[in-house]
Amino acid sequence: MWNAGRETSSPGTELSKNQAKKEKERLIKELQLITEERNDLRDRLRFLTERSMKNRPHFRPNPYYEDLERMEEVVMSILHSLEMENTEVHENNHKLKKEITFSK
């Protein structure tokens, strides 16, 4: 009675493991195909939506948008260089502190 819930290794179990593996592979392929189709449809929708918005009479693009984008790129570049400089200074400061404590 106590042995009834245990699974034993048998040819039937191996067959079901192989079937499960094949089913898993099939489902993964199907999921990949569905994901690709979803991404394609999303891209098409985005393209159609952007095109239709530009063709609307009340839609007027902001003339300063491109300027703002360029300014953002410049500011982000400056920020990145400052962050790198800050990291470098911090590392040098840490090295100097180690040297000071070592020389004492």
Secondary structure, 3 states (H helix, E strand, C coil): CCCCCCCCCCHHHHHHHHHHHHHHHHHHHHHHHHHHHHHHHHHHHHHHHHHHHHCCCCCCCCCCHHHHHHHHHHHHHHHHHHHHHHHHHHHHHHHHHHHHHHHC
